[in-house]
Amino acid sequence: MKTQAIERVVVINDDCIRSGGAAGVMLTSIEQLRSRGVPTTLITGDSGDNPDLARLDVELIALKGRHILEGNRIGAALRGLYDPSMAAAVGNWIATRDTPGTIYHLHNWHKVLSPSVFVPLRKVASRLIISAHDYFLTCPNGGHYFFRQGKACNLSPMGPACLAASCDKRNYAHKLYRTARTAVRQLAFGLGKTPATVLVVHDGMIPLFELGGIDRRTMHVLRNPATPWTASRVAAEQNRQFLFVGRLEVDKGVLLLARAARRSGVSLRIIGTGPLGHVLRRDFPEIELTGWKSKQEIAELCREARALIMPSRWRETFGLVALEAAMSGIPIIASRAALITDDLVRLQFAVPFQSDDEDELARAMAALVKDDAGVAKMSKHAFENARFLAPSPEAWCSELLALYEHKLADANRQTVDRLTPAKQPSPFTLTHDMWR
């Protein structure tokens, strides 16, 4: 049987800018695919304002949708459940442009696109990869976490106990809304026996998705690519400032970090933006808030870091920032809620603390301030060994292309099996059997 070549990759995501780790991974995939000459289309839920995409010669389909937090509250809530315009746009592309050699790769969908995009993707499920950057595919609050109680959740998503649990970071009413959205997603695209592939970034995600009804055989593990902020080791032992890089939101644990830093008396720099920015400026004036910074700017600022703090309250699926820092020689203080933490500790360049334990985090920072020799040792371990925890963008793209080719081969085989008539017994056999 002739092997089907990759003719085009269609990447689908809520937005087209580096708004977070998931969007960054999505854009890295496009950059790598274009560097290898793979024709690439990006269907983005936002306005498509990213000049780098033109430089990469990417076909850009901007759906000009609105974020779920924008506009009239009722209208936004309805769009978040099911936006028919998003389904129509994706469906139109598939109806007019699809070929047997086209791969579809869906990233984030829950902030702009809505579950509606899953409906047209049913037609190409055998050639579809769904990247799970969080747990929203099965878990209503996206984190398998009791945000208000500060503890992990091992309930079966959408089961009776889950439906009764007030686990959302806002309130129970919001939990019910997100439950409805998950139900719509389930109706739009069943993941129980789908030919699509769910791409997870850490093997620790697999048992949680199995709780949500996704077959283990549907999942494929491929860790996100990571590159260091700096080419040379940051001499962390000579620095005194602690660093946080990420969204300023409750689930990232940034308020916990601010309180712990004040308690331990250490200097803290926070890079990032988010809804808690005004709270930090008002209540913690001693903290340096830089706002959003490019990777090049982070490379300069991180040279003053003694350690990076990853205080995630939820089950962080990967923790890309921690690996970028560690590859640069910066030790890590990490919440045990993050799946990557055990790996960082095993390679001896991270100090773990229990999620939501402000005292333990404060003690960890205070201890590192006093231990120059220990910080130097951790820094060297990080610089030498962190690279083994994630592939380079080039190696990652090679694995991604291998997965795409495998999907096309499977899809082609299914098509041939479906179109090939079942072998019929010969007339002689029928006659012979009649006389037996």
Residue pairs with C-beta under 8 A, 6 or more apart in sequence:
1 412
1 413
1 416
3 405
3 408
3 409
3 412
4 100
4 101
4 408
4 409
4 411
4 412
5 101
5 408
6 38
6 101
6 103
6 401
6 404
6 405
6 408
7 39
7 99
7 100
7 101
7 102
8 38
8 39
8 40
8 41
8 99
8 101
8 102
8 103
9 33
9 38
9 39
9 40
9 41
9 102
9 103
9 104
9 105
9 404
10 40
10 41
10 42
10 43
10 93
10 102
10 103
10 104
10 105
11 26
11 29
11 30
11 40
11 41
11 42
11 43
11 105
11 107
12 42
12 43
12 44
12 90
12 104
12 105
12 106
12 107
12 109
12 113
12 117
13 22
13 23
13 26
13 42
13 43
13 44
13 45
13 106
13 107
13 108
13 109
13 113
14 23
14 44
14 45
14 46
14 107
14 108
14 109
14 110
14 111
14 112
14 113
15 23
15 44
15 45
15 46
15 108
15 111
15 112
16 23
16 27
16 42
16 44
16 46
16 48
16 49
16 50
16 53
16 60
16 62
17 23
17 46
17 49
17 50
18 24
18 27
20 247
21 133
21 224
21 318
21 320
21 321
22 107
22 108
22 131
22 133
22 134
23 107
23 108
24 320
25 107
25 131
25 133
25 224
25 225
25 320
26 107
26 108
26 131
27 50
27 52
28 225
28 393
28 396
29 105
29 397
29 400
30 40
30 42
30 53
30 56
30 58
31 56
31 393
32 393
32 394
32 396
32 397
32 400
33 40
33 397
33 401
34 40
34 56
34 57
34 58
35 397
36 397
36 401
38 401
39 59
40 56
40 58
40 59
41 58
41 59
41 60
41 61
41 93
41 97
42 53
42 58
42 59
42 60
42 61
43 61
43 63
43 89
43 90
43 93
44 60
44 61
44 62
44 63
45 63
45 65
45 86
45 109
45 111
45 112
45 113
46 62
46 63
46 64
46 65
46 67
46 112
47 62
47 64
48 60
48 61
48 62
48 64
53 60
54 60
61 89
61 93
63 85
63 86
63 89
63 112
63 113
65 79
65 83
65 85
65 86
65 112
65 113
66 76
66 79
66 112
67 111
67 112
68 76
68 77
68 79
68 80
68 110
68 111
68 112
68 114
69 76
70 76
77 177
79 114
80 110
80 114
80 177
80 181
81 114
81 115
81 180
81 181
81 184
82 114
82 115
82 116
82 184
82 188
83 113
83 114
83 116
84 116
86 112
86 113
86 114
86 116
86 117
87 116
87 117
87 119
87 120
90 117
90 120
90 121
91 119
91 120
94 120
94 121
94 123
94 124
98 123
98 124
100 408
100 411
100 412
100 415
101 408
102 124
102 127
103 127
103 128
103 129
103 404
103 407
103 408
104 121
104 124
104 127
104 128
104 129
105 128
105 129
105 131
106 117
106 121
106 128
106 129
106 130
106 131
107 131
107 133
108 133
109 115
109 117
109 118
110 136
110 142
110 181
114 181
115 181
115 184
115 185
115 188
115 189
116 188
118 185
118 188
118 189
119 188
119 189
121 128
121 189
121 196
122 188
122 189
125 189
125 194
125 195
125 196
126 195
126 196
126 407
126 410
126 411
126 414
127 407
127 408
127 411
128 195
128 196
128 197
128 407
129 196
129 197
129 199
129 403
129 404
129 407
130 137
130 196
130 197
130 198
130 199
131 199
131 201
132 198
132 199
132 200
132 201
132 205
132 209
132 317
133 201
133 317
133 318
134 142
134 143
134 317
135 142
135 143
135 144
135 157
135 205
135 208
135 209
135 212
135 315
135 317
136 142
136 182
137 185
137 191
137 198
137 209
137 212
137 214
138 157
138 158
138 182
138 191
138 208
138 209
138 211
138 212
138 213
138 214
139 153
139 157
139 182
139 208
139 212
140 157
140 158
140 162
140 168
140 175
140 178
140 179
140 181
140 182
141 147
141 167
141 168
141 169
141 175
141 178
142 178
143 153
143 251
143 314
143 315
144 152
144 153
144 154
144 157
144 208
144 314
144 315
145 151
145 152
145 153
145 167
145 251
145 313
145 314
145 315
145 337
146 152
146 153
146 165
146 167
147 167
147 168
147 169
147 250
147 251
147 313
147 314
148 166
148 167
148 168
148 169
149 167
150 313
150 355
150 356
151 356
152 315
152 337
153 165
153 167
154 208
154 211
155 161
155 162
155 165
155 211
156 162
156 211
156 212
157 182
157 211
157 212
157 213
158 179
158 182
158 183
158 186
158 212
162 179
163 179
165 175
166 172
166 175
167 175
168 174
168 175
168 178
169 250
169 251
189 196
191 198
191 212
191 213
191 214
191 218
192 213
192 214
192 215
193 215
194 218
195 410
195 411
195 414
196 218
197 218
197 219
197 220
197 403
197 407
198 209
198 214
198 218
198 219
198 220
199 219
199 220
199 221
199 222
199 403
200 206
200 209
200 219
200 220
200 221
200 222
200 317
201 221
201 222
201 223
201 224
201 317
201 318
202 221
202 223
202 317
202 318
202 339
202 340
203 221
204 315
204 339
205 219
205 317
205 339
206 216
206 219
206 221
208 315
209 219
210 216
220 403
222 396
222 399
222 400
222 403
223 318
223 389
223 390
223 391
223 396
224 318
224 320
224 390
224 396
225 390
225 391
225 392
225 393
225 395
225 396
225 397
226 320
226 323
226 324
226 327
226 386
226 387
226 389
226 390
226 391
226 392
227 324
227 327
227 392
227 393
228 324
228 327
228 328
228 386
228 387
229 295
229 298
229 299
229 302
229 324
229 325
229 327
229 328
230 299
230 302
230 303
230 328
230 329
232 329
233 328
233 329
233 379
233 380
233 383
234 302
234 303
234 305
234 328
234 329
234 330
234 379
235 329
235 376
235 379
236 305
236 306
236 307
236 329
236 330
236 331
236 375
236 376
236 378
236 379
237 306
237 372
237 373
237 375
237 376
237 379
239 303
239 304
239 305
239 306
240 266
240 267
240 306
240 369
241 266
241 267
241 268
241 269
241 304
241 305
241 306
242 261
242 266
242 267
242 268
242 269
242 305
242 306
242 307
242 308
242 309
242 333
242 365
243 268
243 269
243 270
243 271
243 301
243 302
243 305
243 306
243 307
243 308
243 309
243 325
243 330
244 254
244 257
244 268
244 269
244 270
244 271
244 272
244 308
244 309
244 311
245 271
245 272
245 298
245 308
245 321
245 325
246 252
246 254
246 271
246 272
246 310
246 321
247 272
247 273
247 274
248 254
248 270
248 272
248 273
248 274
248 275
248 276
248 277
248 280
249 274
249 275
249 276
250 276
250 313
251 312
251 313
251 314
252 274
252 311
252 312
252 313
253 311
253 312
253 313
253 335
253 355
253 356
254 270
254 274
254 276
254 280
254 311
255 276
255 279
255 280
256 311
256 313
256 356
256 358
256 361
257 268
257 309
257 311
257 361
258 268
258 270
258 280
258 283
258 284
258 287
259 358
260 311
260 358
260 359
260 361
260 362
260 365
261 267
261 268
261 287
261 362
261 365
262 284
262 286
263 358
263 359
263 362
264 362
264 363
264 365
264 366
264 369
265 366
266 365
266 366
266 369
267 288
268 286
268 287
268 288
268 309
269 287
269 288
269 290
269 301
269 304
269 305
270 280
270 287
270 288
270 289
270 290
271 290
271 291
271 292
271 293
271 298
271 301
272 291
272 292
273 291
273 292
277 289
277 291
280 287
280 289
281 289
290 301
293 301
299 328
302 308
302 325
302 328
302 330
305 325
305 330
306 330
306 331
306 368
306 369
306 375
307 330
307 331
307 332
307 333
307 351
307 365
307 368
307 375
308 321
308 322
308 325
308 326
308 330
308 331
308 332
308 333
309 332
309 333
309 334
309 361
309 365
310 316
310 319
310 321
310 322
310 332
310 333
310 334
310 335
310 338
310 341
311 333
311 335
311 355
311 361
312 319
312 334
312 335
312 337
312 338
312 355
313 335
313 337
313 355
313 356
314 337
315 337
315 338
315 339
316 335
316 337
316 338
316 339
316 340
317 339
318 339
318 340
319 334
319 338
319 339
319 340
319 341
320 390
322 332
322 334
322 338
322 340
322 344
322 350
323 340
323 386
323 389
323 390
325 332
325 382
326 332
326 344
326 349
326 350
326 382
326 383
326 386
326 389
327 382
327 383
327 386
327 387
328 382
328 383
329 379
329 380
329 382
329 383
330 379
330 382
331 349
331 350
331 351
331 368
331 375
331 378
331 379
331 382
332 344
332 349
332 350
332 351
332 382
333 350
333 351
333 352
333 353
333 361
333 364
333 365
333 368
334 340
334 341
334 344
334 345
334 350
334 351
334 352
334 353
335 341
335 352
335 353
335 354
335 355
336 352
336 353
336 354
336 355
337 355
340 389
341 350
341 352
342 352
343 389
344 350
344 386
344 389
345 351
345 352
347 381
347 382
347 385
347 386
347 388
347 389
348 377
348 378
348 381
348 385
349 378
349 379
349 381
349 382
349 385
349 386
350 378
351 364
351 367
351 368
353 360
353 361
353 364
354 360
368 374
368 375
391 399
